[in-house]
């Protein structure tokens, strides 16, 4: 792990990880409730099969996009939002930092030659696609035999990639 402020916050404030197993920290009830909520949502989606999953999916599939769009609108109203978006699409973009002009940003395109960068990108794609993989397989049996699964797989992949790009623009703005 790297020693950044973000990793420190994640490991010690959010997860509340202790130094070793013999010295446990307090029980993290907030994370337990979040995990329980996620499993209850999964249960509600699949409890009665295809009949009720469509109704639950209206909320669980649409709400994250509504929240992401709200964050997008809020972030685009911030000062310097377009600078972040330009840097998202062009890592070699030179932008003004606080009260300085045109500091040279390093040429970050060289990171694309590093295989670790592509490993991280692939793991992110597989992670985001794997969240719904089990239910897709379970509910695929309800489709007629002549269903074009190739078209559905490509559609899911494209929607996932576009959603990731939209989330990236929202975060960098």
Secondary structure by P-SEA (a helix, b strand, c coil): ccccaaaaaacccccccccccccccccaaaaaaaaaaaaaaaaaaccccccaaaaaaaaaacaaaaaaaaaaaaaaaccaaaaaaaaaacccbbbbccccccccccccccccccaaaaaaaaaaaaaaaacaaaaaaaaccccccccaaaaaaaaaaaaaaaaaaaaaaaaac
